Amino acid sequence: VKALTFHDSLKVVDDAPSPQRDGEALVRVICAGICNTDLEIARGYAGFKGVLGHEFVGRVVEALDSNLVGRRVVGEINAGCGSCDLCAKGDPRHCKKRTVLGIKGRSGAFAEFLSLPVCNLIEVPDSVSDEAAVFAEPLAAALGILEQVQISPKESVVLIGDGKLALLVVLALAQAGENLTVIGKHESKLDLARRFGARKTIDARAQQADLEPADVVIEASGSPSGLETALRIVKPGGTVVLKSTHHEPTTVDLSTVVVNELKIIGSRCGRMKPAIEMLKSDRVDPTVLISNRFELAEGVRAFAQASMPEAMKVILQIS
Amino acid sequence: VKALTFHDSLKVVDDAPSPQRDGEALVRVICAGICNTDLEIARGYAGFKGVLGHEFVGRVVEALDSNLVGRRVVGEINAGCGSCDLCAKGDPRHCKKRTVLGIKGRSGAFAEFLSLPVCNLIEVPDSVSDEAAVFAEPLAAALGILEQVQISPKESVVLIGDGKLALLVVLALAQAGENLTVIGKHESKLDLARRFGARKTIDARAQQADLEPADVVIEASGSPSGLETALRIVKPGGTVVLKSTHHEPTTVDLSTVVVNELKIIGSRCGRMKPAIEMLKSDRVDPTVLISNRFELAEGVRAFAQASMPEAMKVILQIS
């Protein structure tokens, strides 16, 4: 199987082992997206070795239920043990024994084929294009914020960051009607934020004197200074959502958290179905975030491109 | 006015300025308790200079409403501006212009007299002794956790710390019926935790192999390693409550917070009325936490005693 693998370095190989697992569906990957988590794994973070990738759309080629064969699908990336309390409740996202597609114990989506439990697959409606469907996973992650934090219409939300995940957060929250201000460092990305429904954007390089304290601050910049900024601009009693995976220990002024009685909420994955519904609604077109497309054979170059500051979503076209 | 003041050092003086403020009630302090925040201020933390102390019971000696004179009272320590949105909603705890008794912009309770707005005073029922009433403020802070976090009866709670504030948290949570495990380092304090209703106690110096991951972990040890421990033992999706003021920046592994989708909640002050109700209920006797009593004139020695590891609540008897 042709695949983009990471061991000591990133490499495209033609002979990766078949990902097929007993009882699961085998999916031929159509295209896949590169996420910052992939870039961090490729820098050695998290200790994952193997085929990378977890944002994908594909077509089922083998499954016990033959009705599934030929369906176009996206997939929940967490595969639970199936028997613990969390899995029994239908939410394997925190199952202790879970594997995670291209992240933990499970071969990923930057390959001709991937394997996932049938219950992880969600069919993609015909009206959603392949390239839009690739955004289902990160859009679900963005929507996950609304699962975790109740934001009332009167409350103000500030988003720190203007990268690809941050902009999906803009889409998700603007659709939910939130009063959103985005702080970023790239004019063109802040333009997109406004197109996606941000009421206001602020260039982080300029003075921030006019920034009102916010009820909710979402840190999605991935930068160590993001949390510091968030703690400075959130109202007492307010909420800071951490949406980026920081892979290094960060120094935090916890006395601010206590004295101002702040809430800090870590947010990782969301549900795929609401994301697919949103993509179907036609009010949302995340494909404008695509900055580059590469063939799988050019995967190493694709990663280099995805690491550039001006890059947005880089897509691998696989079959 | 005789008072225990902190400027460059801690000192008992006989000629502190009268604390009286226009329109406020003047209260003769009966007795007052030393809190860790006082110890930290006396080490130079928070920059407060003046008369320390915020845990007290006293008797009103002057007030515009003569009905108040002679009443025995405790007081909410945050005095708001009275005109901002928060104050208008009756909760000055986060008013930006607030003063805080013995902590910020307002002379404190380690003095013969203090001044507070009438709306901050809560009358103490006759059945509650002076020394029990002194615990109203820290008990309110302990009860504040239940204002901020919904804990269902099925959920498990681990409390890190066995100091005086931690043990009041035990009282507050055990009364609320919580399933509470306490981790501490002092056998006698852990004994008290069990008397106060903890279902289980664990000596932190022993192996912790048998500790089940908890739904809610409350860090009340005041030690920098407390949060680290909390993040290690909390369930994915669980809540960590920060109940101690850490006065130094702390290094936190934020990727654990994101990947496990944890909530970290800072908790400082609570409401006095529920605390007074609890003290009145007679099921609760916090005065067993008193380890030492001193006259105001011996205030400096009292602080030295309160800083000892084995000390619990140190009381200043003032009038």
Interface residues (C-beta under 8 A of the other chain):
Chain A: R93 H94 K96 Q148 L227 K235 P236 G237 L242 K243 S244 T245 H246 H247 P249 T250 T251 V252 D253 L254 S255 T256 V257 V258 V259 N260 E261 L262 K263 I264 I265 G266 S267 R268 C269
Chain B: R93 H94 K96 Q148 L227 K235 P236 G237 L242 K243 S244 T245 H246 H247 P249 T250 T251 V252 D253 L254 S255 T256 V257 V258 V259 N260 E261 L262 K263 I264 I265 G266 S267 R268 C269
